[in-house]
Amino acid sequence: MAKKVVKKKQPVSDRTVWTLRLVTSDVCERCKSQCARGIRYMTAMREPGAVGRGVPCILTRVKK
């Protein structure tokens, strides 16, 4: 019988953490490779009276 190999989990402090910058609709408009999330946000911000706080941009992710 083969033995099972048990992988140890990394401690939370050693795991890779990615942070995404919040960008506004004008940054999404200028983006060369627009993502689906950004396009949805841009169309929502074109509505009259829309208030936006930005959307996390996957292209601006940084490893912390």
C-alpha positions in Angstrom: 0.0 0.0 0.0 1.2 3.5 -0.8 1.5 6.1 1.9 -0.4 9.3 1.6 1.8 12.4 1.3 0.5 15.2 3.6 1.4 18.7 2.7 2.0 21.1 5.5 0.1 24.4 5.2 2.2 27.6 5.2 1.6 29.9 8.2 -0.6 32.9 7.4 2.4 35.2 7.8 4.4 33.4 5.0 1.6 33.4 2.4 1.8 35.7 -0.6 -0.6 38.6 -0.3 -1.6 40.6 -3.4 -2.9 44.1 -3.1 -4.9 45.8 -5.9 -5.1 49.5 -6.4 -8.4 51.2 -6.6 -8.8 53.0 -9.9 -11.5 55.4 -11.1 -13.4 55.3 -14.3 -11.1 57.8 -16.1 -8.2 55.4 -15.5 -10.2 52.5 -16.9 -11.1 54.6 -20.0 -7.3 55.1 -20.7 -6.4 51.5 -20.0 -5.0 49.6 -23.1 -6.3 46.2 -21.9 -9.7 46.8 -20.4 -11.1 44.0 -18.2 -14.8 43.1 -17.8 -14.9 44.5 -14.3 -13.6 47.9 -15.5 -16.0 48.0 -18.4 -18.9 47.3 -16.1 -17.7 50.1 -13.8 -17.3 52.6 -16.7 -20.9 51.9 -17.9 -22.2 52.3 -14.4 -20.4 55.7 -14.0 -21.9 57.0 -17.2 -25.4 57.0 -15.6 -26.5 60.4 -14.3 -26.1 60.8 -10.6 -23.7 57.8 -10.2 -21.3 58.0 -7.3 -18.2 55.9 -7.7 -15.4 55.0 -5.2 -13.3 53.1 -7.7 -12.8 49.5 -8.7 -9.9 47.2 -7.8 -7.7 46.9 -10.9 -6.1 43.4 -11.5 -3.4 45.0 -13.7 -2.1 47.1 -10.8 -1.6 44.2 -8.4 1.5 44.3 -6.2 2.9 41.4 -4.1 3.3 42.4 -0.5 
